[in-house]
Amino acid sequence: MSEQESTREPRLRRRTLLAATGAIGAGAMIEGPLAGTASAAAFGYSDDGTNYVIDTGASLVFKVSHVNGDLTSLAYKGTEYQGFDGKNSHVESGLGASTVTISQSGTTILVKVVHGTLIHYYAARSGENNVYLWTNKADTSVSATRYIVRVKPGLFPNTDPDAWDSTTDTVIEAADVFVKPDGTTRSKHYSGLRVTDYDYIGWSTGSVGLWMVRSNHEKASGGPFYRSLLRHHNDGGGGLYEILYYGENQTEAQRFGLQGPYVIAFTDGGAPASALYARNIDTSWADSLGLTGWTGASGRGRVAGVGISGRDSAYPYTVGLANSDAQFWGTADAGSGYFSIPKVLPGTYTLTVFKGELGVYTGSVTVTAGATTVLNTIAVVNDPATASAIWRIGDWNGTPAGFKNAGLMTYAHPSDIRASAWTGDFTVGSSSAGSFPAYIWKDVNNGIAVYFKLTAAQAAAAHVLRIGISTNYINGRPQVTVNGWTSSVPSPPTEPSTRTLTVGSYRGNNVTFTYSVPASAWLTDTSQYNVLRIYVASGSSGTAYLSPGVSVDAIDLLA
């Protein structure tokens, strides 16, 4: 069937409307673009004068403005879901005036939105309650890369950590963090999920589910452990997000090019079909759509590793590929360390092996279209946990996991009533890692003390103290004292310039600070406790939980 493209096509509009309303019988022959399509009596598109109206031939009808490319209606089984605070669903916060065209090829309808150098697509497939989306961003003329589905109020439960009620809850930070009357906190940032943790996000009433199924994020930035807002919900409505570049908590430069598909999916209450998940989706049907920047399966390659030696069996291992053009990742087998990363764009990548979230090996790999690059066993040689230590607090895994309040901080504010006191000192040999604070702030718990004893032989020698952080806030970095000895102030590491610790993210660039503590710093009386104090130094200022701070990965004193 030849592809038909139009900005407004009255002939097709009339035939589609006749079919949809039953004016043409279900078995009647329809001439033109609808001939031969599945569910021909309903599947098709029309133009209502302002929007293209796409009937999926299932239970979903949606509208796209042919003025600005906004999604102006999402009607599932006759109920309208689109509409929050008078706003449409759209790329970023709305693109504005755009060139919008529509075409049909067989059982697929494609809407193309061109706004300057940015191109966005919507697609519908006959008989599916899905909207497929792609976004091709060529430069920074549009600041962020995200799509927001705005949902009418009252249609779904409003109980998640990223939900709040403006009639009862109080803003405590930057107009987007709220405290409820019971002292618990809520924010659109509090998803609690890394990109690698989820395939979809959304809501269900039990009989209707509305979901955003994420893409593979190959043109996003931040890697597999990036955290960002995924949805929000309040008394005024809700939003589902596909965040490809948001600028918050970013550890990498922005990538450009075609990203997708990601999918708006309706269900009868259950999870979206696993066939839509980024790791499973068959997109061969999109090969003929003419998407700008599209690379089909034949134009991609695969990386496979025989195994990873030197692993710690207590941790999962992830293998990431990244260059300035794209990013990909895969999980290593827990038994052998074997990994396979499919559907990779051709190019040369930095390969990083992550223990938990801590990079412990770095190499290079080149991917060729249509081929598999096979790697011999990779030996992990940079795991800081293998160094002999006199004592260690926490685990070297790239996260504050195991420390006090760490588990709560991905979906709550540090002031949350559920958080334990951020103060409290630590005694090596009797305190547990769970009593040491996950975060240290200059204005909250500065000068946390660690008490420890040394043998005479240990006290007679200099030792290296290490403090690992997973991120900081406004140039915070640890400066230490040991008894009467004071370290120099380290240089600030390169970390995200936005809020981190208060918006559900400890993810930044893992940095290890080392301090050469001279033998003269130790107490010679081995019955006494040496006292290490950890302070946050910064040339920037702030108050309370927005003062300079750090997220702690691990602390140890090497033998």
DAPELIN-V58767 format. One record per residue. N is the residue number from 1. PHI is phi in degrees with one decimal (NA if undefined). Layout:
BEGIN
N:PHI, N:PHI
END
This chain:
BEGIN
1:NA, 2:-72.7, 3:-80.8, 4:-108.8, 5:-131.0, 6:-158.3, 7:-86.6, 8:-151.9, 9:-132.0, 10:-56.8, 11:-63.2, 12:-67.7, 13:-57.6, 14:-63.0, 15:-65.5, 16:-64.7, 17:-65.5, 18:-61.7, 19:-65.3, 20:-65.9, 21:-91.1, 22:88.0, 23:-66.2, 24:-106.9, 25:-62.0, 26:-60.3, 27:-98.5, 28:-72.8, 29:-79.4, 30:-111.5, 31:-80.2, 32:90.7, 33:-60.6, 34:-84.2, 35:-59.9, 36:87.0, 37:-81.3, 38:-68.5, 39:49.6, 40:-60.2, 41:-73.7, 42:-131.1, 43:-64.9, 44:159.2, 45:-137.2, 46:-143.7, 47:-130.4, 48:-92.3, 49:101.5, 50:-125.5, 51:-130.9, 52:-83.1, 53:-106.5, 54:-109.6, 55:-100.7, 56:-75.5, 57:77.9, 58:-116.8, 59:-112.4, 60:-118.5, 61:-125.3, 62:-132.3, 63:-123.7, 64:-125.0, 65:-64.1, 66:-91.3, 67:-99.3, 68:-131.4, 69:79.8, 70:-66.7, 71:-85.9, 72:-100.1, 73:-155.6, 74:-133.7, 75:-106.9, 76:-115.0, 77:52.5, 78:84.9, 79:-102.2, 80:-82.7, 81:-106.7, 82:-75.8, 83:134.1, 84:-141.1, 85:55.9, 86:73.3, 87:-111.3, 88:-88.3, 89:-92.9, 90:-170.9, 91:-71.4, 92:52.1, 93:-107.3, 94:108.2, 95:-84.8, 96:86.5, 97:-51.8, 98:-142.8, 99:-94.9, 100:-122.0, 101:-128.2, 102:-135.5, 103:-148.1, 104:-132.2, 105:-134.4, 106:61.1, 107:-98.0, 108:-127.4, 109:-112.0, 110:-126.2, 111:-109.3, 112:-114.9, 113:-116.2, 114:-115.9, 115:-130.9, 116:61.0, 117:-91.0, 118:-95.3, 119:-124.0, 120:-125.9, 121:-125.8, 122:-120.8, 123:-136.2, 124:-125.4, 125:-116.1, 126:-56.6, 127:85.2, 128:-113.8, 129:-93.1, 130:-130.0, 131:-118.0, 132:-91.0, 133:-131.8, 134:-134.7, 135:-132.6, 136:-115.5, 137:-107.7, 138:-96.8, 139:-160.9, 140:-92.5, 141:-63.3, 142:-109.9, 143:-63.1, 144:-109.7, 145:-125.6, 146:-152.8, 147:-121.9, 148:-117.8, 149:-94.6, 150:-98.0, 151:-116.5, 152:-59.3, 153:-70.5, 154:82.7, 155:-94.2, 156:-136.1, 157:-58.9, 158:-125.2, 159:-127.3, 160:-83.4, 161:-60.8, 162:-97.7, 163:-122.9, 164:-148.5, 165:-126.3, 166:-68.1, 167:-82.7, 168:-125.3, 169:-96.1, 170:-114.9, 171:-71.0, 172:-120.6, 173:-159.3, 174:51.5, 175:66.5, 176:-135.0, 177:-122.8, 178:-124.0, 179:-115.5, 180:-84.4, 181:-56.4, 182:-85.6, 183:92.0, 184:-81.3, 185:-113.9, 186:-140.8, 187:-165.2, 188:-61.7, 189:-80.6, 190:-91.7, 191:-86.7, 192:73.7, 193:-124.1, 194:-90.8, 195:-57.0, 196:-70.6, 197:-86.1, 198:-136.1, 199:-103.2, 200:-154.7, 201:-142.1, 202:165.1, 203:-140.6, 204:-144.6, 205:-93.5, 206:104.2, 207:-117.2, 208:-136.6, 209:-121.6, 210:-123.4, 211:-134.3, 212:-107.7, 213:-93.6, 214:-73.0, 215:-80.9, 216:-82.2, 217:61.0, 218:-67.1, 219:-107.2, 220:-81.9, 221:-134.1, 222:120.5, 223:79.6, 224:-69.5, 225:-103.6, 226:-65.8, 227:-119.7, 228:-154.1, 229:-65.4, 230:-117.4, 231:-161.1, 232:-147.7, 233:-155.5, 234:-145.9, 235:-64.6, 236:-93.2, 237:139.6, 238:-145.0, 239:-142.5, 240:-111.9, 241:-121.7, 242:-115.0, 243:-100.1, 244:-106.8, 245:-152.3, 246:-110.9, 247:87.8, 248:-95.9, 249:60.6, 250:-76.8, 251:-109.7, 252:-133.6, 253:-67.4, 254:-68.3, 255:-101.6, 256:-125.5, 257:124.6, 258:-76.2, 259:-121.9, 260:142.5, 261:-80.7, 262:-116.9, 263:-134.4, 264:-90.1, 265:-124.6, 266:-102.9, 267:-136.1, 268:-86.9, 269:115.0, 270:-82.5, 271:-67.1, 272:-64.3, 273:-58.4, 274:-63.7, 275:-65.3, 276:-87.7, 277:-64.8, 278:-54.8, 279:-77.0, 280:-113.3, 281:-62.7, 282:-94.1, 283:-108.5, 284:-60.4, 285:-66.0, 286:-87.3, 287:-59.6, 288:-97.0, 289:-83.0, 290:74.7, 291:-68.9, 292:-64.8, 293:90.1, 294:-74.1, 295:-124.1, 296:-78.1, 297:-60.2, 298:-68.2, 299:-96.4, 300:-122.8, 301:-127.8, 302:-139.9, 303:-116.3, 304:-130.2, 305:-113.0, 306:-61.8, 307:176.3, 308:-131.9, 309:-97.2, 310:78.9, 311:-81.1, 312:-98.0, 313:-64.7, 314:-78.4, 315:-127.8, 316:-76.2, 317:-121.0, 318:-120.5, 319:-111.3, 320:-112.8, 321:-117.7, 322:-153.5, 323:-144.0, 324:-69.8, 325:-99.8, 326:-160.3, 327:-142.6, 328:-149.0, 329:-158.7, 330:-153.7, 331:-98.1, 332:-79.3, 333:-61.3, 334:-64.1, 335:-87.0, 336:-109.2, 337:84.9, 338:-61.2, 339:-144.1, 340:-141.3, 341:-120.4, 342:-91.2, 343:57.2, 344:-93.5, 345:-66.7, 346:-58.7, 347:149.4, 348:-104.1, 349:-123.6, 350:-79.2, 351:-102.4, 352:-123.4, 353:-97.1, 354:-106.8, 355:-92.5, 356:62.4, 357:-118.8, 358:-101.8, 359:-67.7, 360:-121.2, 361:-157.3, 362:-134.7, 363:-148.3, 364:-137.3, 365:-146.4, 366:-112.6, 367:-112.1, 368:-119.0, 369:-58.8, 370:76.8, 371:-131.1, 372:-109.7, 373:-91.0, 374:-100.0, 375:-109.8, 376:-68.8, 377:-55.4, 378:-93.7, 379:-99.7, 380:-74.9, 381:-125.0, 382:-118.4, 383:-82.9, 384:-64.3, 385:-70.9, 386:-80.3, 387:-72.0, 388:-73.0, 389:-126.4, 390:-68.9, 391:-153.8, 392:-145.0, 393:-113.3, 394:83.6, 395:-122.5, 396:-79.3, 397:-138.5, 398:84.2, 399:-139.8, 400:-85.3, 401:-52.3, 402:96.3, 403:-84.0, 404:-59.2, 405:73.6, 406:-59.8, 407:-65.2, 408:-79.1, 409:-73.6, 410:-85.5, 411:-143.4, 412:-156.8, 413:-81.9, 414:-58.1, 415:-83.5, 416:-54.2, 417:-61.3, 418:-77.8, 419:-77.6, 420:-72.4, 421:-56.1, 422:-75.9, 423:-86.9, 424:123.1, 425:-89.9, 426:-127.6, 427:-117.3, 428:-62.7, 429:101.6, 430:-128.9, 431:-88.9, 432:-95.7, 433:-57.7, 434:-68.3, 435:-97.5, 436:-94.9, 437:-67.8, 438:-65.2, 439:-122.8, 440:-127.2, 441:-117.0, 442:-63.9, 443:-104.1, 444:-122.0, 445:-139.6, 446:-61.5, 447:79.2, 448:-51.5, 449:-103.3, 450:-121.0, 451:-102.1, 452:-156.2, 453:-109.2, 454:-125.0, 455:-74.4, 456:-61.0, 457:-65.8, 458:-66.0, 459:-72.9, 460:-86.8, 461:-125.5, 462:-75.2, 463:-140.1, 464:-98.8, 465:-99.4, 466:-120.5, 467:-128.4, 468:-99.9, 469:-122.4, 470:-97.7, 471:-167.9, 472:-140.0, 473:-132.6, 474:37.7, 475:67.4, 476:-63.7, 477:-153.3, 478:-79.0, 479:-116.6, 480:-126.8, 481:-124.0, 482:-127.8, 483:54.5, 484:-99.1, 485:-96.4, 486:-122.4, 487:-77.0, 488:-73.0, 489:-87.8, 490:-65.9, 491:-69.9, 492:-69.8, 493:-77.9, 494:-80.9, 495:-136.3, 496:-53.4, 497:-90.8, 498:-99.4, 499:-59.5, 500:-133.2, 501:-65.1, 502:-100.2, 503:-119.3, 504:80.8, 505:-133.3, 506:-103.6, 507:-84.0, 508:-149.0, 509:-100.3, 510:-61.4, 511:-131.7, 512:-110.6, 513:-97.1, 514:-118.8, 515:-131.0, 516:-87.3, 517:-91.8, 518:-72.4, 519:-60.2, 520:-67.1, 521:-78.5, 522:-81.6, 523:-75.9, 524:-85.2, 525:-82.4, 526:-70.6, 527:-85.4, 528:-97.4, 529:-87.7, 530:-75.0, 531:-123.7, 532:-98.0, 533:-118.7, 534:-112.2, 535:-114.9, 536:-101.9, 537:-104.1, 538:-168.6, 539:-86.1, 540:-99.4, 541:-127.9, 542:-174.3, 543:-123.7, 544:50.8, 545:-78.3, 546:-106.8, 547:-84.8, 548:-53.0, 549:-151.4, 550:-139.0, 551:-104.9, 552:-91.2, 553:-94.0, 554:-162.1, 555:-136.1, 556:-151.5, 557:-115.1, 558:-77.6, 559:-69.7
END
